[in-house]
Amino acid sequence: MTDRSTADAASLVPPAPERRPAARTHHGDTFDDPYEWMRDKDDTAVIAHLEAENAYTQARTAHLEGLRERIFQEIKGRTQETDLSVPSRRGEWWYYGRTVEGKQYGIQCRAPLASPDDWTPPVLSPESEVPGEQVLLDGNVEAEGHEFFSLGSFEVSNDGTLMLYGVDVAGDERYTLRVRDLRTGENLPDEIPGTGAGASFSPDGRHIVYTTMDDAWRPDTVWLHELGTDVAADATLFHEADERYWVGAGFTRSDRYLVIGVGSSITSEEWLVDADDLRSEPRVVWPRREGVEYDSDHAVVDGTDVLFILHNDGALDFELVQVAASDPSGARRVVIPHRPGVRLLGLSTFRDWGGLGYRRGGLARLGILDYADGDVRELEFDEPLYAVGTAGNPEWAPPVVRIGYASFTTPGTVYDYEIASGDLLLRKQQPVLGGYDPSDYGQARVWARAADGTPIPVSLVWKRSFGEPGGSPRPVHLYGYGSYEHSIEPGFSVARLSELDRGVIFAVAHVRGGGEMGRQWYEDGKLLAKRNTFTDFVDCARHLVAEGYTTPAALVAEGGSAGGLLMGAVANLAPELFAGILADVPFVDALTTILDPSLPLTVIEWDEWGDPLHDAGVYAYMKGYTPYENVRPDAAYPRILAVTSLNDTRVLYVEPAKWVARLREVGADALLKCEMVAGHGGVSGRYNAWRERAFELAWLLDVLGVADTDDQPKSAAASS
């Protein structure tokens, strides 16, 4: 029998996967990939290796168990575990969610309106019963017997009698759709497996519109199911054969049309189907043209059905036009002309006005559009950094618009904006227990300069009691993403307080490839300009060091998914700048993935990264930066933690598994943590998610040299 000390010693030896010869040849270039065999998760050797990696990571981080538990308890202790969301009105009901202390998942509920004129949501208290409350769906009940649970669709029919919901219990983002009769509480026989997220009832409640995916996980078909009929008889409403495009479908807020959306990263197309004749032939809004993106929404102006279309045809940051719904390709009335540097994001149309989202000066903005004259009334907020947008507005003709607001220091806040008066009515702010005071924390934006002279915004948040940033070097946690025109907003995080309260400055590098500074910002960080994303992040890190905010010994970087690619790239570019790198579900074997059109989503991704399969120039460019292929034998890498999930369909577990194995070959201190029952978003359940974040933050704090005493957090001074 092996004694405990021998077993513990063995667990501290990093797993060394077998090297199996494999060659990949494209454009006359051959790459030897000895770890590609780990792609087969049906191979028992692969599962054994991942379990060995988990055991090694657990052993290497065992000394952090107490810190992990403290951080978990801090997150839990700051969270009002039994709580209710602000109700949203739909039909004759107020709909809201509950969370209950000790339960992993939310509970969906509703309560009747007091009267048809009732537009003021009831103030709900966890301690009080809600008159007439109905529990529609208890996620804790649905999750029983499953290690993973995710809700991909949830909707109640317009008449309030039926509910549809889609459940994923594997993490692969394929949902089984079910329908419940809310009058009896019983499920109907209708059950549809393998659907995408976002299914909808037809306005009359007799049909369900849903999507399915092809073998590459691309949503490619829109279906119509008539309740009470065999799923095998479902009608195909639309099929997209081009592998570069995905499809989605949903009804306009007015319930006038079903909109079928077709899109790639750079091109979009929409088709309309009359909601009262769903089997009629879809008609195109604007035929697709390569590089032209648009999004339409229905409204009624002066008694006429119109479409407001946001598009980039000759308008880099988009333009808003109005067309007749009966003839979308006809005359266009320009409502909001293109303005360089003001990126129009989206219009939510209501009967009498629209909610317009846009970006200006690196921040999200929200305005109310007057249909008559095209004027936009912008909502104003006092903080220098914030995030704002419309949320939870199912009704067609409300007197108010529901908005969500937050900042790095202001917890998530729900307002109703009263259109007639312009009053901003506070409905609820996320409670933060334990005496949280936003004035104890500061936030600001500074500007780094890229090597090509481009100013790069960097957002900072810190606790004031440790001093203002730049006064003396402090531990810094630098986050980045920089792909798909996705903007990292200055939002609030309860978990983040556990590092701020230990003296860490949290920073976001808003690098090119994201959308923070408009469409050109995105264009300058994709395809053959992708390296800008990586060098921008490095230049932001260098700026924070040069200006005295931190030192390389007290700087940790983090990014996930495409941001994980960023982490792998900067590890190769400037390993000396960082003490540690945290890579969540990292896209670090990008070239291998993008070369294989049989893999999930690959062909769709060619618009973002380029097509290395058919273009030798793109192949050479990507091979020059993809992290796995550019691990440096001469580099002194920082400590690295890669986190992944076995059932992730967006970034396969094999990418970080191969990367970590390659890093170890050159002596890097790299750890891999693989969730064995989870998907791209990680574990399910709020307590599980808090423990997962506590694990990551404890590792991060350990790397930064920020240690706790037995009963109080403290910050170690950053070394110079």
C-alpha positions in Angstrom: 0.0 0.0 0.0 1.3 3.5 -0.9 1.5 5.7 2.2 0.1 9.2 2.3 3.4 11.1 2.1 4.4 9.1 -1.0 1.0 9.9 -2.7 1.3 13.6 -1.8 4.8 13.7 -3.3 3.6 12.0 -6.5 0.8 14.5 -6.8 3.3 17.4 -7.0 4.9 15.9 -10.1 3.3 17.6 -13.1 1.4 15.3 -15.5 3.4 14.6 -18.7 1.1 13.5 -21.5 2.5 11.1 -24.0 4.0 12.6 -27.2 2.4 10.9 -30.2 3.8 11.9 -33.6 1.3 13.9 -35.7 2.0 16.3 -38.5 -0.2 19.1 -40.0 0.8 20.4 -43.4 -0.7 23.5 -45.1 0.7 25.8 -47.8 4.0 23.9 -47.8 4.5 24.3 -44.1 4.5 21.3 -41.7 3.9 21.6 -38.0 4.6 18.7 -35.6 1.9 18.5 -33.0 2.6 15.7 -30.5 -0.4 16.6 -28.3 -3.1 16.7 -30.9 -4.2 13.2 -29.8 -5.8 14.8 -26.7 -8.6 16.1 -28.9 -10.4 12.8 -28.6 -12.3 13.0 -25.4 -13.6 9.5 -25.9 -10.1 8.2 -25.4 -9.8 7.0 -21.8 -6.2 8.3 -21.8 -7.4 11.8 -22.4 -9.8 11.7 -19.4 -7.1 10.2 -17.2 -4.8 13.0 -18.2 -7.3 15.7 -17.4 -8.1 14.1 -14.1 -4.3 14.0 -13.4 -4.1 17.7 -14.2 -6.9 18.5 -11.8 -5.2 16.5 -9.1 -1.9 18.2 -9.7 -3.5 21.7 -9.7 -5.4 20.8 -6.5 -2.2 19.7 -4.8 -0.2 22.7 -6.0 -2.9 25.1 -4.6 -3.7 23.2 -1.4 -2.1 25.9 0.6 -4.7 28.3 -0.7 -7.6 26.3 0.6 -8.2 28.6 3.6 -7.9 31.8 1.4 -10.4 30.3 -1.1 -12.8 29.6 1.7 -12.5 33.1 3.0 -13.1 34.7 -0.4 -16.1 32.4 -1.0 -17.5 33.5 2.4 -16.8 37.1 1.6 -18.7 36.8 -1.7 -21.5 35.0 0.0 -21.6 37.4 2.9 -21.9 40.4 0.7 -24.7 38.9 -1.3 -28.4 39.1 -0.3 -29.0 35.4 -1.0 -32.7 35.5 -0.6 -33.8 38.3 -2.9 -36.2 39.3 -5.7 -35.8 41.1 -9.0 -37.8 44.1 -10.0 -41.0 42.9 -11.6 -41.5 43.6 -15.4 -45.1 44.0 -16.7 -46.4 41.7 -19.4 -50.0 41.4 -20.2 -52.0 41.0 -16.9 -49.0 40.0 -14.8 -45.8 41.2 -13.1 -43.0 38.8 -13.8 -39.9 38.5 -11.6 -37.3 36.2 -10.3 -36.5 34.9 -6.8 -33.3 33.6 -5.3 -33.3 31.7 -2.0 -30.5 31.3 0.5 -28.9 27.9 0.1 -30.3 27.3 -3.4 -28.1 27.3 -6.5 -30.6 28.4 -9.1 -33.2 31.1 -9.6 -37.0 30.7 -9.3 -39.3 32.3 -11.9 -42.5 33.8 -10.6 -45.4 36.1 -11.4 -48.1 38.0 -9.6 -51.3 39.7 -11.0 -51.5 43.4 -11.8 -53.6 45.5 -9.4 -55.4 47.1 -12.4 -54.9 47.6 -16.1 -53.5 51.0 -15.5 -50.9 49.7 -13.0 -47.4 50.6 -14.3 -45.6 50.9 -11.0 -44.0 47.6 -10.1 -44.7 46.4 -6.7 -42.0 46.7 -4.1 -41.2 43.1 -3.2 -39.6 42.0 0.1 -38.0 38.6 0.8 -39.7 38.7 4.2 -43.2 39.2 2.8 -45.6 37.1 0.8 -46.5 38.4 -2.6 -50.3 38.4 -3.1 -51.4 36.0 -5.8 -47.8 34.8 -6.5 -47.4 31.8 -8.9 -44.1 29.9 -9.1 -43.6 29.3 -12.8 -40.2 27.5 -12.9 -37.9 26.5 -10.0 -34.5 25.9 -11.5 -33.5 24.0 -8.4 -36.3 21.4 -9.0 -35.4 21.1 -12.7 -31.7 20.7 -11.9 -32.3 17.8 -9.5 -30.1 14.8 -10.4 -27.9 16.8 -12.7 -24.4 18.2 -12.1 -25.0 21.0 -14.7 -28.1 23.0 -15.4 -28.7 25.9 -17.8 -31.8 27.5 -19.0 -31.6 28.5 -22.7 -35.2 29.5 -23.4 -38.0 30.8 -21.1 -41.2 32.5 -22.3 -44.8 32.7 -21.3 -47.5 32.9 -24.0 -49.3 36.3 -24.5 -52.5 35.0 -22.9 -50.4 33.8 -19.9 -51.6 30.2 -19.9 -48.5 28.4 -21.3 -44.8 28.5 -20.6 -41.9 27.1 -22.7 -38.5 26.4 -21.3 -35.3 24.9 -22.7 -32.8 23.0 -20.5 -29.2 22.0 -21.0 -27.8 19.5 -18.5 -24.4 18.8 -20.2 -23.0 22.3 -21.0 -23.0 21.8 -24.7 -25.6 24.5 -25.4 -28.1 22.1 -26.9 -31.4 22.5 -25.1 -34.4 20.2 -24.7 -37.5 22.3 -25.1 -40.6 21.7 -23.1 -44.1 23.3 -22.6 -46.0 23.6 -19.4 -49.7 24.4 -18.9 -49.7 27.1 -16.2 -53.4 26.4 -15.4 -52.6 22.8 -14.4 -48.9 22.8 -13.7 -48.5 19.8 -16.0 -46.1 19.6 -19.0 -47.7 19.0 -22.4 -46.5 16.0 -24.5 -44.6 18.5 -26.8 -40.9 17.9 -26.2 -38.2 19.0 -28.7 -34.5 17.9 -28.1 -31.4 19.5 -29.5 -32.7 23.1 -29.9 -30.7 26.3 -29.8 -31.4 29.0 -27.2 -34.1 31.6 -27.6 -37.3 29.8 -28.6 -40.5 31.8 -28.8 -44.3 31.4 -28.7 -46.2 32.8 -31.6 -48.4 35.7 -30.6 -51.5 33.5 -30.6 -49.7 30.9 -28.5 -50.5 28.0 -30.9 -47.0 27.6 -32.3 -43.3 27.6 -31.2 -40.5 29.0 -33.3 -37.1 27.5 -32.6 -33.7 26.9 -34.1 -31.5 23.8 -34.4 -27.8 23.5 -35.1 -25.7 21.6 -37.6 -22.8 19.3 -36.7 -20.5 22.3 -36.3 -22.8 23.8 -33.7 -23.9 26.5 -36.2 -27.6 27.5 -35.8 -28.7 26.9 -39.4 -32.5 26.1 -39.4 -35.6 27.9 -38.1 -38.5 25.6 -37.4 -42.2 26.0 -36.7 -43.9 23.6 -34.2 -47.6 23.5 -33.8 -48.6 22.5 -30.2 -50.1 19.1 -29.9 -48.5 17.7 -33.1 -45.6 15.4 -33.7 -42.2 17.1 -33.7 -41.4 15.1 -36.8 -44.0 17.1 -38.7 -42.5 20.5 -37.8 -42.2 22.9 -40.7 -38.9 24.4 -41.9 -39.4 28.1 -42.0 -35.8 28.9 -43.1 -32.6 27.1 -43.7 -29.2 28.7 -44.2 -26.9 26.5 -46.3 -23.9 28.8 -46.3 -21.6 27.7 -43.5 -20.4 31.2 -43.0 -23.7 32.3 -41.6 -25.8 31.6 -38.5 -29.6 32.1 -38.1 -31.9 33.3 -35.3 -35.5 34.2 -35.0 -37.8 36.2 -32.8 -41.0 38.3 -32.9 -41.1 42.1 -32.9 -42.2 43.7 -29.7 -45.3 44.8 -31.7 -46.1 41.1 -32.5 -46.6 42.2 -36.1 -43.7 40.1 -37.6 -41.5 37.2 -37.1 -37.9 38.3 -37.9 -35.5 35.7 -39.1 -31.9 37.0 -38.8 -29.0 35.7 -40.8 -25.5 36.8 -40.0 -21.8 36.5 -40.1 -19.2 38.7 -38.4 -19.4 41.2 -41.2 -22.6 40.6 -43.1 -26.3 40.4 -42.1 -29.7 39.8 -43.7 -33.2 39.7 -42.3 -36.4 38.1 -43.5 -39.9 39.0 -42.3 -42.9 36.7 -41.9 -46.3 38.0 -41.0 -47.0 36.8 -37.5 -50.7 36.0 -38.3 -49.6 33.7 -41.2 -46.4 32.0 -40.1 -46.5 29.5 -43.0 -46.3 32.2 -45.6 -43.1 32.8 -47.6 -40.5 34.9 -45.8 -39.6 38.2 -47.6 -36.2 39.7 -47.4 -35.7 43.2 -45.9 -32.4 44.0 -47.7 -30.7 41.2 -49.7 -27.3 40.4 -48.2 -24.2 42.2 -49.5 -20.8 41.2 -48.3 -19.6 43.6 -45.6 -23.0 45.3 -45.0 -24.6 44.8 -41.6 -28.1 45.9 -40.6 -30.7 45.4 -38.0 -34.4 46.3 -38.4 -37.2 46.9 -35.9 -40.9 47.5 -36.5 -42.8 50.6 -35.5 -46.0 52.4 -36.5 -45.5 56.1 -37.5 -48.5 58.2 -38.5 -50.5 55.1 -38.8 -48.1 53.4 -41.2 -46.0 50.2 -40.6 -42.4 51.2 -40.9 -39.0 49.6 -40.2 -36.2 51.5 -38.6 -33.0 50.0 -40.0 -29.6 50.5 -38.4 -26.9 49.9 -41.0 -23.3 50.4 -42.0 -23.7 50.7 -45.8 -21.3 53.6 -46.4 -21.5 54.5 -42.7 -18.7 53.0 -40.7 -20.3 53.8 -37.3 -23.8 53.1 -38.6 -26.7 55.2 -39.7 -30.4 55.0 -38.8 -33.0 55.1 -41.6 -36.8 54.6 -41.8 -38.4 52.6 -44.6 -41.9 51.4 -45.4 -42.4 47.9 -44.0 -44.3 47.0 -47.2 -41.3 48.0 -49.4 -38.1 47.9 -47.3 -35.9 48.3 -50.4 -37.7 51.5 -51.4 -37.1 55.1 -50.3 -35.0 55.6 -47.2 -35.6 58.5 -44.8 -32.4 59.3 -42.8 -33.4 59.6 -39.1 -29.9 59.7 -37.6 -27.0 60.3 -40.0 -23.6 58.7 -39.7 -21.4 60.6 -37.3 -17.8 59.3 -37.1 -16.9 58.3 -33.6 -20.5 57.9 -32.4 -21.2 54.2 -32.9 -24.9 53.5 -33.1 -25.5 50.1 -31.4 -29.2 49.3 -31.5 -32.8 50.7 -31.4 -35.5 49.2 -29.3 -38.8 50.3 -30.8 -42.0 50.9 -28.8 -45.3 52.2 -30.1 -44.6 55.9 -29.5 -40.8 56.2 -29.2 -37.6 54.3 -29.4 -34.7 53.5 -27.0 -31.4 54.1 -28.8 -28.1 52.7 -27.6 -24.8 54.1 -28.8 -21.2 54.7 -27.8 -19.4 58.0 -27.6 -16.1 58.7 -25.9 -15.5 55.1 -25.0 -18.8 54.8 -23.0 -22.2 53.4 -23.6 -25.0 55.9 -23.9 -28.8 55.7 -23.9 -31.2 58.1 -25.6 -34.9 58.3 -26.3 -35.8 58.7 -30.0 -38.7 60.9 -31.0 -40.2 59.4 -34.1 -41.6 62.6 -35.4 -38.5 64.8 -35.6 -35.6 62.3 -35.0 -34.4 64.1 -31.9 -32.6 62.0 -29.3 -32.9 62.9 -25.6 -29.8 61.5 -24.0 -30.0 60.3 -20.4 -27.3 61.8 -18.3 -25.4 60.3 -15.4 -22.9 61.9 -12.9 -20.2 59.2 -12.8 -17.1 59.4 -15.1 -17.4 55.7 -15.9 -20.6 53.7 -16.1 -22.6 51.1 -18.1 -26.2 51.6 -19.2 -28.8 50.0 -21.4 -32.5 49.1 -21.7 -33.6 45.8 -20.1 -36.8 44.0 -19.4 -39.3 45.9 -21.6 -41.7 43.4 -23.1 -44.7 45.7 -23.5 -45.4 47.5 -26.7 -46.9 50.8 -25.4 -45.5 51.5 -21.9 -45.3 55.0 -20.4 -41.8 54.2 -19.1 -38.7 52.3 -20.3 -36.8 50.0 -17.9 -33.1 50.5 -17.8 -30.1 48.9 -16.1 -27.2 51.0 -14.8 -24.0 50.2 -13.0 -20.4 51.4 -12.6 -17.2 50.0 -11.0 -18.4 51.5 -7.7 -22.2 51.6 -8.1 -24.0 48.3 -7.7 -26.4 47.2 -10.4 -29.3 49.6 -10.4 -32.8 49.4 -12.0 -34.6 52.5 -13.1 -37.8 53.3 -14.9 -37.4 56.3 -17.1 -40.7 58.2 -17.4 -41.0 59.4 -21.0 -43.5 62.2 -20.4 -41.7 63.9 -17.5 -38.1 62.8 -18.1 -37.9 61.6 -14.5 -35.6 58.7 -13.6 -37.4 56.5 -11.1 -35.2 54.3 -8.9 -36.8 50.8 -8.6 -33.9 48.9 -7.0 -30.2 48.8 -6.4 -28.4 45.6 -5.9 -27.9 45.2 -2.1 -24.3 44.7 -1.0 -24.2 43.5 2.6 -21.5 44.1 5.1 -21.5 47.9 5.1 -20.4 48.6 1.5 -19.9 52.3 0.9 -19.2 53.3 -2.8 -17.3 56.4 -1.6 -14.6 54.1 -0.2 -13.7 53.2 -3.8 -12.4 55.3 -6.7 -12.6 54.8 -10.5 -10.9 56.6 -13.3 -9.7 56.3 -16.9 -6.1 56.8 -17.9 -4.6 56.6 -21.4 -1.7 54.5 -22.5 0.0 55.0 -25.8 0.5 52.2 -28.3 3.8 51.8 -30.2 2.1 53.3 -33.3 1.0 56.3 -31.3 -2.7 55.3 -30.7 -4.1 56.3 -27.3 -5.5 53.2 -25.5 -8.0 53.7 -22.7 -7.4 51.9 -19.4 -10.1 51.9 -16.7 -9.2 51.6 -13.1 -11.0 50.9 -9.8 -9.4 50.8 -6.4 -10.0 51.2 -2.7 -9.1 54.7 -1.5 -7.7 53.6 1.9 -4.7 52.1 0.2 -3.9 55.4 -1.5 -4.5 56.8 -4.9 -3.1 54.9 -7.9 0.3 56.0 -9.1 1.4 57.3 -5.7 3.5 54.1 -5.1 3.5 50.7 -6.8 0.5 48.5 -6.0 -0.6 45.1 -7.0 -2.6 45.3 -10.2 -5.0 42.9 -11.9 -5.2 43.8 -15.6 -8.1 42.4 -17.7 -8.5 42.4 -21.4 -10.5 40.9 -24.3 -10.3 42.7 -27.6 -12.3 40.7 -30.2 -15.7 40.7 -32.0 -16.2 44.4 -31.3 -17.2 43.4 -27.7 -16.8 46.2 -25.2 -15.7 45.5 -21.6 -18.1 47.8 -19.6 -17.2 49.4 -16.3 -19.7 47.2 -14.3 -19.9 46.3 -10.7 -18.7 43.0 -9.2 -19.2 41.7 -5.7 -16.4 39.2 -6.1 -14.0 41.9 -7.2 -14.4 43.6 -3.7 -12.3 40.7 -2.3 -9.3 41.9 -4.2 -9.9 45.6 -3.9 -10.2 45.3 -0.2 -6.8 43.6 -0.1 -5.2 46.6 -1.9 -5.3 45.3 -5.5 -6.1 47.8 -8.3 -8.4 46.3 -10.9 -7.8 47.6 -14.5 -9.3 47.0 -17.9 -7.2 47.5 -21.0 -9.7 48.5 -23.7 -7.5 47.2 -26.6 -8.2 47.4 -30.3 -10.4 44.5 -31.6 -13.1 45.5 -29.0 -15.7 48.1 -29.6 -15.1 50.7 -26.9 -14.0 53.4 -29.3 -16.2 52.7 -32.3 -16.2 50.4 -35.3 -12.7 51.5 -36.5 -11.4 50.3 -33.1 -12.7 46.9 -34.0 -11.4 46.9 -37.6 -7.9 47.8 -36.3 -7.8 44.7 -34.1 -9.0 41.9 -36.4 -7.8 39.8 -39.4 -4.4 41.0 -40.5 -4.4 43.7 -37.8 -4.9 41.3 -35.0 -1.5 41.8 -33.5 -2.6 45.3 -32.4 -4.8 43.6 -29.8 -1.8 41.9 -28.3 0.7 44.8 -28.5 -1.9 47.2 -27.1 -2.3 45.1 -24.0 1.5 44.9 -23.6 1.7 48.7 -24.0 -1.0 49.2 -21.4 0.9 47.0 -19.0 4.1 48.9 -19.7 2.3 52.2 -19.1 1.1 51.1 -15.7 4.6 50.1 -14.7 6.2 53.3 -16.2 3.7 55.6 -14.4 4.3 53.9 -11.0 1.0 52.2 -10.6 2.7 48.8 -10.3 5.7 46.6 -11.0 6.1 43.5 -13.1 6.4 41.5 -9.9 3.0 42.8 -8.8 1.0 42.6 -12.1 -1.3 39.8 -13.1 -3.2 39.6 -16.4 -6.5 37.9 -17.1 -8.6 37.1 -20.1 -11.1 34.5 -21.2 -12.1 32.8 -24.5 -10.8 35.2 -27.2 -9.3 37.1 -24.3 -7.5 33.8 -23.5 -5.9 34.0 -26.9 -4.8 37.5 -25.8 -3.3 36.0 -22.6 -1.4 33.4 -24.5 -0.1 35.9 -27.0 1.1 38.4 -24.4 2.8 35.6 -22.4 4.9 34.9 -25.5 5.4 38.6 -26.4 6.3 40.0 -22.9 6.6 37.3 -20.3 8.9 39.6 -18.2 6.0 42.1 -17.7 3.8 39.8 -15.6 4.0 37.8 -12.4 1.0 35.7 -13.5 -1.5 35.1 -16.2 -5.0 33.7 -15.7 -6.5 32.3 -18.9 -10.2 31.2 -18.8 -11.4 28.9 -21.5 -8.5 30.2 -23.6 -8.5 30.1 -27.5 -4.7 29.3 -27.5 -4.6 26.8 -30.3 -6.3 29.1 -32.7 -4.6 28.1 -36.0 -5.3 24.4 -35.6 -9.0 25.2 -34.9 -9.4 27.8 -37.7 -7.9 25.4 -40.2 -10.5 22.7 -39.5 -13.9 23.5 -41.0 -15.4 20.4 -39.3 -14.9 21.9 -35.8 -17.7 23.9 -34.2 -18.1 27.5 -35.5 -14.8 27.5 -37.5 -16.1 28.6 -40.9 -18.1 31.4 -39.2 -14.9 32.5 -37.5 -13.1 33.2 -40.8 -14.6 36.6 -41.0 -13.0 37.5 -37.6 -9.5 35.8 -37.9 -9.1 35.2 -41.6 -9.2 31.9 -43.6 -5.8 30.2 -43.2 -7.1 27.1 -44.9 -7.2 28.8 -48.3 -5.0 31.9 -47.9 -1.3 31.3 -47.3 -0.8 34.9 -46.1 -3.4 34.5 -43.4 -1.9 31.2 -42.5 1.6 32.7 -42.1 0.2 35.7 -40.1 -1.8 33.5 -37.7 1.1 31.1 -37.2 3.2 34.1 -36.2 1.0 34.8 -33.1 -1.1 31.7 -32.2 0.1 31.0 -28.6 0.5 27.2 -28.7 2.8 27.3 -31.7 4.9 30.2 -30.4 5.8 29.0 -27.0 9.4 30.2 -26.5 12.1 27.9 -25.2 14.2 31.0 -24.2 11.4 32.7 -22.1 11.1 32.9 -18.4 7.3 32.6 -18.3 5.2 34.0 -15.4 3.0 31.6 -13.4 0.1 30.5 -15.5 -3.4 29.1 -14.6 -5.6 27.9 -17.5 -9.2 27.0 -16.7 -11.4 25.0 -19.1 -14.5 22.8 -19.4 -14.7 19.3 -20.9 -18.0 20.1 -22.7 -17.2 23.5 -24.0 -18.2 23.7 -27.6 -16.8 27.2 -28.3 -13.2 26.7 -27.2 -12.5 23.0 -26.9 -10.7 21.8 -23.7 -7.9 20.4 -25.9 -6.6 23.9 -26.6 -5.5 24.8 -23.0 -4.5 21.1 -22.4 -2.1 21.2 -25.3 -0.8 24.7 -24.4 -0.1 23.8 -20.8 1.8 20.6 -21.9 3.9 22.7 -24.3 4.6 25.4 -21.7 5.8 22.7 -19.2 8.3 21.5 -21.9 10.1 24.8 -21.7 10.0 24.9 -17.9 7.0 27.1 -17.3 5.0 26.8 -14.1 1.6 26.2 -15.7 -1.5 24.7 -14.1 -4.6 23.4 -15.8 -8.0 23.1 -14.1 -10.7 21.4 -16.2 -14.3 21.2 -15.1 -15.5 17.8 -16.1 -19.2 18.7 -16.3 -19.5 22.2 -17.7 -19.5 24.3 -20.9 -18.0 27.6 -22.1 -19.5 29.6 -19.3 -18.0 27.3 -16.6 -19.9 25.6 -13.8 -23.6 26.2 -13.3 -25.2 27.3 -10.0 -24.4 30.5 -8.2 -22.6 28.9 -5.2 -20.5 26.8 -7.6 -19.7 29.9 -9.6 -18.6 31.7 -6.5 -16.3 28.9 -5.5 -14.9 28.8 -9.0 -14.2 32.6 -8.8 -12.8 32.2 -5.3 -10.3 29.6 -6.6 -9.1 31.9 -9.3 -8.9 35.0 -7.1 -7.0 33.0 -4.4 -4.5 31.9 -7.0 -4.2 35.5 -8.3 -3.6 37.0 -4.9 -1.0 34.4 -4.1 0.8 35.3 -7.3 0.6 39.0 -6.4 2.0 38.3 -2.9 -1.1 39.6 -1.2 -1.6 37.5 1.9 -4.2 37.2 4.6 -3.7 37.1 8.3 -5.9 34.6 10.1 -8.7 37.0 10.5 -8.1 40.1 8.3 -7.0 40.7 4.7 -3.9 42.8 4.1 -1.9 43.9 1.1 1.7 43.1 0.8 3.7 46.0 -0.7 4.5 45.7 -4.3 8.2 45.0 -4.8 10.2 47.4 -6.9 
